Amino acid sequence: MDQATLDTLLDELIATWENEVVEFKQAEHDYHTDKIGEYFSALSNEANLRGVDRAWLVFGVNNKTRAVVGSDYRPQPERLHGLKNQIAQSTEPSITFRDIHVLDHAQGRVVLFAIPPAPRGIPIAWKGHYFARAGESRTSLGLDKLDEIRAQTLAQDWTAQPVPGATMAHLDEQAVQVARNAFAKKYANRFPEAEVQAWPVQTFLERARMLRDGQITRATLLLLGRSSAAHLLLPHPAQLTWKLEGQEQAYEHFGLPFLLATSDLYQRIRNVQVRILPDNALIPLEVSKYDRRVVLEALHNCIAHQDYSRSGRIVVTERPATLVFENEGQFFEGLPDDYISGSKTPRRYRNTFMAQAMTELNMIDTMGYGIHLMHQEQARRYFPMPDYDLTEPGFVRLTIYGGVVDLAYSRLLIQKTDLPLDDVLALDRVQKKLPIPDPVVARLKRSGLIEGRKPNLHVSATIANVTEDKAGYIRTRAQDDVFYLKLLMDYLEIFQEASRADIDKLLLGKLSDALNEAQKSNKINNLLTKWRRAGRIVNLGSDKVSRWVSAEKTQR
């Protein structure tokens, strides 16, 4: 807005004076950020309830005399607009000012904060507390207003809507039975299994919260519907898609019922065994490429949190070393990192009806443990942590790794099974060449878990005991030892044998720049000794005049 427009706006706001969506403060020199956050919550919630496109918090106006007196609140533009980030960090869900305007009024500087209305169905909290307005006063958001805001989404919950014309005949018998078994297992301490199995279908669905006023909902059809009933959900495609990319390419669509389709899709994924060779070991450790619980947790989360109003498919793309899950709809409350520790419990869902139904069938939990479980399971199997990509608005992409990114990371997890999850997360960022905070760098270095200097940090290849003699300690590894061994074996395959000078010429340039020349020479000594003891190479010469050949060649 230009100065003339702002001047007119200020006159209009003063003329109508304070109401539930406008607040004036003198703020002569400063104003506490927590108070601003409370007013943000109150004005945002009131803007939602009154259906206006914005509320206003105005600094530089005396709230008793209604006169412009000017404000020196954060006169530096960068500090003033830095408030946006402070507000975003402590509001739930995370939102901030629509804009901050500065008016050079004749009577002094006026700052006008434009506050967006709370999203439909989602009240805005400041540091966990909800605020509202009562006339000119700030107060707690009462239950009546809280219920009014939250009720806005009942009609908007796509999954909660009854499906006209849908009957019990549109449900898949096998899916209903699987759902009944899951319910009986979940509530084994409350209902004898025989009793659950004897319930009529209508009774079971009501107990499992899958009917609304006795009617079949969209959630019911998505989870339990026959494939032939998909037309009742049009224009939504009601499909899960598996896509294979790489040297081979393929795809398959899976329709209703989703309760069974998720397991069918999982069976399409090529879940081979992956071998990891621990340090100083000859027998590889075998783990499955993907853990079934992790895959189904990710897929069930897509179903529970998909924005069905966008009529999009859930897509699972299988690549040589990753699975990528894509679904419509941004994170509804908080961010993925908030849930990794397992301590955050979501208070609301986009698809409340679907989430409740899936919880009753033991497909998900509603305590926010799913993301925590996936990270824990990946660490238990020595694999990289899952990655969330939220860069595309209204879209979530999750990548699950089915292979090793940095063998040093995997070997470290094998050696140290008691690492805190926070350390594993930091090590994962190091192996992916992502930044970590300086205090975390210092902590991991003290523990001997990482080496190098920022930004060239890497996971320690060896966990060594600290002794006075460090001459033989390999301080950094730019590549895994398997990489160096392959270079040497390829060389011996072509040229039959190699002197130490040949090996130095082959490997020195490939070693980490963090090593000095003496350390690089010592590194090669260690590698040659390791491979000789492992039976991969043999020295047919002497210590001074070496002739290294493949051990396989000497056995022919």
C-alpha positions in Angstrom: 0.0 0.0 0.0 1.2 3.5 -0.7 1.2 6.2 1.9 -2.1 7.8 0.8 -3.8 4.4 0.9 -2.4 3.7 4.4 -3.5 7.2 5.6 -7.0 6.5 4.4 -7.0 3.0 6.0 -5.9 4.4 9.3 -8.6 7.1 9.3 -11.2 4.3 8.6 -9.9 2.1 11.4 -9.9 5.0 13.9 -13.4 6.0 12.8 -14.8 2.6 13.6 -12.5 2.3 16.6 -11.6 -0.9 18.4 -13.7 -4.0 17.8 -13.0 -7.7 17.8 -10.8 -7.4 14.7 -8.9 -4.1 15.4 -6.6 -3.3 18.2 -4.7 0.0 18.8 -1.6 0.2 21.0 0.6 3.2 21.7 3.8 1.1 21.8 5.9 4.2 22.2 9.3 2.5 22.3 8.8 -1.2 22.5 6.2 -3.9 23.0 6.7 -7.4 24.3 6.6 -10.1 21.6 4.5 -12.5 23.7 1.8 -9.8 24.0 1.9 -9.4 20.2 1.6 -13.1 19.8 -1.4 -13.2 22.0 -3.1 -10.4 20.1 -2.2 -12.2 16.9 -4.0 -15.3 18.1 -7.0 -13.4 19.3 -7.4 -11.2 16.2 -6.9 -14.1 13.8 -9.5 -16.2 15.5 -12.0 -13.3 15.6 -11.4 -12.6 11.9 -12.3 -16.2 11.2 -15.5 -16.0 13.2 -16.6 -12.8 11.5 -15.7 -13.8 8.0 -13.3 -10.9 7.3 -10.2 -11.2 5.2 -7.9 -9.6 7.8 -7.6 -8.1 11.3 -5.4 -5.2 12.3 -3.0 -4.5 15.2 -1.9 -0.9 15.0 1.0 0.7 16.9 1.4 4.4 17.3 -2.2 5.3 18.3 -3.2 6.2 21.9 -6.0 3.7 22.7 -7.7 6.2 25.0 -7.6 9.5 23.2 -7.7 7.9 19.7 -4.9 10.3 18.6 -1.9 9.4 16.6 1.2 9.7 18.8 3.8 7.8 16.9 5.8 4.6 17.7 9.5 3.8 17.7 8.8 0.1 17.7 11.6 -1.6 15.8 12.6 1.3 13.6 15.0 -0.8 11.6 13.1 -2.5 8.7 15.0 -5.8 9.0 14.2 -6.1 12.7 10.6 -5.1 12.1 10.0 -7.8 9.5 12.0 -10.3 11.6 8.9 -10.3 13.8 7.2 -12.4 11.1 9.5 -15.3 11.7 9.1 -15.0 15.5 5.3 -15.2 15.2 5.5 -18.1 12.8 7.7 -20.1 15.2 5.3 -19.9 18.1 1.8 -20.1 16.5 0.0 -23.4 15.9 -0.5 -24.0 13.1 2.4 -21.9 11.9 1.2 -18.7 10.3 2.3 -15.1 10.5 1.4 -11.5 9.4 0.0 -11.1 6.0 2.0 -7.9 5.8 3.5 -5.2 8.0 3.0 -1.5 6.8 4.7 1.6 8.1 2.9 4.9 7.7 4.8 8.2 8.0 1.9 10.1 9.5 2.1 13.8 10.2 1.8 13.1 13.9 4.4 10.3 14.0 5.3 6.8 12.7 2.4 4.3 12.7 2.9 0.5 12.2 0.0 -1.5 10.9 0.1 -5.3 11.2 -2.2 -7.1 8.8 -3.3 -10.4 10.5 -4.8 -13.2 8.4 -8.0 -15.0 9.6 -7.5 -18.5 11.2 -8.0 -21.2 8.6 -11.4 -22.8 8.5 -11.8 -25.3 11.3 -8.4 -24.5 12.8 -8.1 -22.0 15.7 -4.8 -20.3 16.1 -2.8 -20.8 19.3 0.1 -18.8 20.6 2.5 -21.0 22.5 -0.2 -23.6 23.1 -2.9 -21.2 24.3 -5.9 -19.9 22.3 -7.0 -16.3 22.6 -10.0 -14.3 21.5 -11.6 -10.8 22.0 -14.4 -9.7 24.2 -15.2 -6.1 23.1 -11.9 -4.3 23.5 -10.4 -6.9 25.8 -8.2 -9.8 25.1 -9.3 -13.1 26.7 -9.1 -16.8 26.4 -10.9 -18.4 23.5 -14.1 -19.8 25.1 -15.5 -23.3 24.3 -18.3 -21.8 22.4 -16.0 -20.0 19.9 -13.6 -22.9 19.9 -16.4 -25.3 18.9 -17.7 -22.9 16.4 -14.4 -22.8 14.6 -13.8 -26.5 14.8 -17.3 -27.3 13.6 -16.4 -25.5 10.3 -14.5 -28.6 9.2 -17.2 -31.2 9.9 -19.0 -30.2 6.7 -15.6 -29.8 5.0 -14.2 -33.2 6.0 -14.4 -34.9 2.7 -14.1 -38.4 4.2 -17.0 -37.8 6.7 -19.6 -37.1 4.0 -22.3 -39.8 3.5 -22.4 -41.3 0.0 -25.8 -41.1 -1.6 -27.0 -44.5 -2.8 -24.3 -46.5 -1.0 -25.5 -49.7 0.8 -23.9 -52.6 2.6 -23.8 -54.4 -0.8 -21.2 -52.0 -2.0 -18.7 -53.2 0.7 -16.1 -55.9 0.0 -16.8 -59.0 2.2 -13.1 -59.9 2.6 -12.2 -56.3 3.5 -15.0 -56.2 6.1 -13.7 -59.5 7.6 -10.1 -58.2 7.8 -11.4 -55.0 9.4 -13.4 -57.1 11.9 -10.4 -59.2 12.8 -8.3 -56.0 13.3 -10.9 -54.5 15.5 -11.2 -57.7 17.6 -7.5 -57.8 18.1 -7.3 -54.1 19.1 -10.1 -54.5 21.7 -9.4 -58.0 22.8 -9.5 -56.8 26.5 -13.0 -55.3 26.0 -14.9 -57.6 23.7 -14.6 -61.4 23.3 -13.6 -62.2 19.7 -16.6 -64.4 19.3 -18.9 -61.5 20.2 -17.2 -59.2 17.6 -17.4 -61.9 14.9 -21.2 -62.3 15.7 -22.1 -58.7 15.3 -24.1 -57.8 12.2 -22.1 -55.8 9.7 -24.1 -52.6 10.5 -23.3 -53.0 14.2 -19.6 -53.6 13.6 -19.3 -50.6 11.4 -21.0 -48.4 13.9 -18.7 -49.7 16.7 -15.7 -49.1 14.4 -16.9 -45.5 13.8 -17.2 -46.0 10.1 -20.8 -44.9 9.8 -22.3 -41.5 10.2 -25.9 -41.4 11.4 -26.1 -45.0 10.1 -25.0 -44.0 6.6 -21.9 -45.2 4.7 -19.4 -42.5 4.3 -16.6 -41.8 1.8 -14.1 -43.1 4.3 -16.1 -46.3 4.6 -16.0 -46.9 0.8 -12.3 -46.0 0.5 -11.3 -48.5 3.2 -13.9 -51.3 2.6 -15.7 -50.6 -0.6 -15.8 -53.0 -3.6 -13.7 -52.1 -6.6 -17.0 -51.8 -8.5 -18.2 -49.1 -6.1 -15.5 -46.6 -7.1 -17.9 -44.7 -9.3 -19.7 -43.5 -6.2 -16.7 -41.4 -5.3 -16.2 -39.7 -8.6 -14.5 -37.4 -9.5 -12.0 -38.8 -7.0 -10.0 -41.6 -8.7 -9.9 -43.8 -5.5 -6.6 -45.3 -6.5 -3.1 -46.0 -5.2 -0.5 -46.2 -7.9 2.8 -48.1 -7.8 5.4 -47.1 -10.3 8.8 -48.7 -11.0 11.6 -46.5 -12.4 15.1 -47.5 -13.4 16.4 -50.0 -15.9 13.0 -51.7 -15.7 9.8 -49.7 -15.9 6.3 -50.7 -14.8 3.2 -49.5 -13.0 0.0 -50.7 -11.6 -3.1 -49.0 -10.2 -4.8 -50.4 -7.0 -8.4 -49.5 -6.4 -10.9 -50.2 -3.6 -10.8 -51.4 -0.9 -7.7 -49.5 0.4 -7.6 -51.8 3.5 -6.5 -54.6 1.2 -4.8 -52.6 -1.6 -2.0 -51.3 0.7 -0.8 -54.9 1.3 -1.2 -55.7 -2.4 0.9 -52.7 -3.4 3.6 -53.7 -0.8 3.9 -57.1 -2.6 4.9 -55.3 -5.8 7.9 -53.7 -4.2 11.1 -55.7 -4.8 12.2 -56.2 -1.2 15.5 -58.0 -1.6 18.1 -58.6 1.0 20.9 -55.9 1.3 24.3 -56.9 2.5 26.4 -54.6 4.7 30.0 -55.6 5.5 30.8 -54.4 9.0 34.3 -53.0 9.6 36.9 -55.6 10.2 34.5 -58.4 9.4 34.4 -61.0 6.6 30.8 -62.1 7.0 28.3 -59.5 5.7 25.2 -58.5 7.6 22.0 -59.0 5.7 18.9 -56.8 6.2 15.8 -56.4 4.1 15.8 -53.5 1.7 12.5 -52.2 3.1 10.8 -52.9 6.4 7.1 -53.8 6.0 6.0 -51.7 8.9 7.8 -48.7 7.6 6.3 -49.0 4.1 2.7 -49.6 5.4 3.1 -46.8 8.0 4.0 -44.4 5.2 1.3 -45.6 2.9 -1.4 -45.5 5.7 -0.3 -42.0 6.6 -0.9 -40.9 2.9 -4.4 -42.4 3.1 -5.2 -40.8 6.4 -3.9 -37.3 5.6 -4.5 -37.0 1.8 -6.4 -33.9 0.7 -9.2 -35.7 -1.1 -10.8 -32.5 -2.3 -8.0 -32.2 -4.8 -9.0 -35.5 -6.5 -5.5 -36.9 -6.7 -4.0 -40.4 -6.6 -1.5 -41.5 -3.9 1.7 -42.5 -5.8 4.5 -44.8 -4.7 7.5 -44.7 -6.9 10.1 -47.5 -6.6 13.6 -46.5 -7.6 16.8 -48.6 -7.4 17.5 -47.5 -3.8 14.5 -45.5 -2.6 10.7 -45.5 -2.3 9.0 -42.2 -2.8 5.5 -41.6 -1.4 3.5 -38.7 -2.8 0.1 -37.4 -1.7 -2.0 -34.3 -2.0 -2.2 -31.9 0.9 0.3 -30.1 3.0 1.2 -31.0 6.6 -2.0 -30.2 8.5 -0.5 -29.5 11.9 3.2 -28.7 12.5 6.1 -30.0 10.4 7.6 -33.5 10.1 10.5 -32.6 12.4 8.1 -31.9 15.2 7.1 -35.6 15.3 10.5 -37.4 15.0 11.0 -37.5 18.8 7.5 -39.0 19.3 6.7 -36.4 21.9 4.2 -34.2 19.8 0.6 -35.3 19.7 -1.5 -33.7 17.0 -4.7 -32.0 18.2 -6.5 -32.0 14.8 -6.7 -33.8 11.5 -7.7 -32.8 8.0 -9.7 -36.0 7.7 -10.9 -36.6 11.3 -13.5 -39.2 10.3 -10.9 -41.2 8.2 -8.3 -41.0 11.0 -10.7 -42.3 13.6 -11.8 -45.2 11.4 -8.2 -46.2 10.6 -7.3 -46.0 14.3 -10.2 -48.4 15.1 -8.8 -50.8 12.5 -5.3 -50.5 13.9 -3.9 -49.0 10.7 -2.6 -45.8 12.3 -2.3 -44.3 15.8 -3.5 -40.8 16.5 -0.7 -40.0 19.0 1.8 -38.9 16.4 4.1 -41.9 16.8 4.2 -42.9 13.1 7.1 -40.7 12.0 9.0 -41.6 15.1 8.5 -45.3 14.4 9.8 -44.9 10.8 13.0 -43.1 11.9 13.6 -45.7 14.7 13.2 -48.6 12.4 15.5 -47.1 9.7 18.2 -46.6 12.4 17.7 -50.1 13.7 18.4 -51.4 10.2 21.4 -49.1 9.8 19.8 -47.2 6.9 19.5 -43.4 6.2 16.6 -41.5 7.8 13.5 -40.7 5.8 13.4 -37.4 4.0 10.3 -35.1 3.7 10.0 -32.7 0.9 7.4 -29.9 1.4 8.8 -27.5 -1.2 5.8 -27.9 -3.5 2.7 -26.1 -2.0 -0.2 -28.4 -1.1 1.9 -31.5 -1.7 4.0 -33.9 0.5 6.8 -36.2 -0.8 8.4 -38.7 1.5 11.5 -40.7 0.6 12.4 -44.0 2.3 15.9 -45.3 1.7 16.4 -49.0 0.8 20.2 -48.8 0.6 23.4 -47.4 2.0 24.3 -43.8 1.2 27.6 -43.7 3.2 28.9 -47.1 4.4 30.7 -45.4 7.3 27.3 -44.2 8.7 25.9 -47.7 8.5 29.0 -49.3 10.1 28.9 -46.7 12.9 25.3 -47.6 13.7 26.3 -51.3 13.7 29.1 -50.6 16.2 27.2 -48.2 18.4 23.6 -49.5 18.8 23.0 -47.2 21.8 23.3 -43.8 20.0 20.5 -41.3 20.8 18.1 -40.7 18.0 19.2 -37.0 17.9 22.8 -38.1 17.2 21.6 -40.5 14.5 19.6 -37.7 12.9 22.7 -35.4 12.9 24.9 -38.2 11.4 22.3 -38.7 8.7 22.5 -35.1 7.8 26.3 -35.3 7.7 26.3 -38.3 5.3 23.8 -36.4 3.1 26.1 -33.3 3.1 23.5 -31.2 4.9 24.5 -28.6 7.5 24.2 -29.2 11.3 24.5 -26.6 14.1 27.9 -25.8 15.5 27.1 -27.1 19.0 26.1 -30.5 17.4 29.3 -30.5 15.4 31.3 -30.0 18.6 29.4 -32.8 20.4 29.8 -35.3 17.7 33.5 -34.5 17.3 34.1 -35.0 21.0 32.4 -38.4 20.7 34.6 -39.3 17.7 31.5 -39.7 15.5 32.4 -37.2 12.8 35.6 -35.8 11.3 36.7 -33.0 9.0 36.0 -29.3 9.0 32.9 -27.5 8.0 31.5 -27.7 5.4 33.5 -30.9 4.6 32.3 -33.0 7.5 31.9 -36.7 7.2 31.0 -39.7 9.4 34.0 -41.3 11.1 34.9 -44.5 9.4 36.4 -46.0 12.6 35.5 -45.6 16.2 38.9 -45.7 17.9 39.9 -45.8 21.5 41.8 -42.6 22.4 45.4 -43.5 23.3 48.7 -41.7 23.3 49.7 -43.5 20.1 47.5 -42.2 17.3 49.9 -42.8 14.4 47.8 -45.7 13.0 44.5 -44.0 13.3 42.7 -43.3 10.0 41.3 -39.9 10.8 39.1 -39.4 7.7 37.7 -41.5 4.9 36.4 -39.6 1.8 35.2 -42.9 0.3 34.4 -46.3 1.7 37.2 -48.9 1.8 35.2 -51.0 -0.7 35.6 -48.2 -3.2 39.4 -48.3 -2.9 39.5 -52.1 -3.0 37.5 -52.1 -6.3 39.9 -49.7 -7.8 42.9 -51.9 -6.9 41.2 -55.1 -8.0 40.2 -53.5 -11.4 43.9 -52.5 -11.8 45.1 -56.0 -11.0 42.6 -57.5 -13.4 44.1 -55.5 -16.2 47.8 -55.2 -15.3 48.1 -58.5 -13.3 50.3 -57.0 -10.6 51.1 -53.6 -8.9 54.1 -52.2 -7.0 53.6 -49.9 -4.0 54.5 -47.0 -6.3 51.7 -48.1 -8.7 49.2 -48.4 -5.8 50.2 -45.0 -4.5 49.7 -43.4 -7.9 46.3 -45.2 -8.1 44.9 -44.3 -4.7 46.6 -41.1 -3.3 44.5 -38.8 -5.4 41.3 -40.5 -4.3 41.9 -40.1 -0.5 40.4 -37.3 1.5 42.0 -33.9 1.2 41.8 -33.6 5.0 44.7 -36.1 5.2 48.3 -34.9 4.9 50.8 -36.9 2.9 52.1 -39.0 5.8 48.5 -39.8 6.8 47.6 -40.8 3.2 50.7 -43.1 3.1 49.7 -44.7 6.4 46.1 -45.1 5.2 47.3 -47.1 2.2 49.5 -49.3 4.5 46.4 -50.0 6.6 44.3 -50.8 3.5 46.9 -53.2 2.1 47.2 -55.0 5.4 43.5 -55.3 5.8 43.0 -56.7 2.3 45.9 -59.1 2.7 44.4 -60.5 5.9 41.0 -60.7 4.3 42.5 -62.9 1.6 41.9 -60.5 -1.3 45.5 -59.7 -2.3 49.0 -61.3 -1.9 52.5 -59.8 -1.9 54.8 -62.0 -4.0 57.7 -59.6 -3.5 59.3 -58.3 -0.3 58.5 -55.5 2.1 60.9 -53.2 0.3 60.1 -54.3 -3.3 56.4 -55.3 -3.2 54.6 -57.2 -6.0 50.9 -57.2 -5.2 48.6 -59.6 -7.1 45.0 -60.8 -6.7 44.8 -63.8 -4.3 42.4 -65.4 -6.7 45.1 -65.5 -9.3 47.5 -67.4 -7.0 44.8 -70.0 -6.4 44.2 -70.8 -10.1 
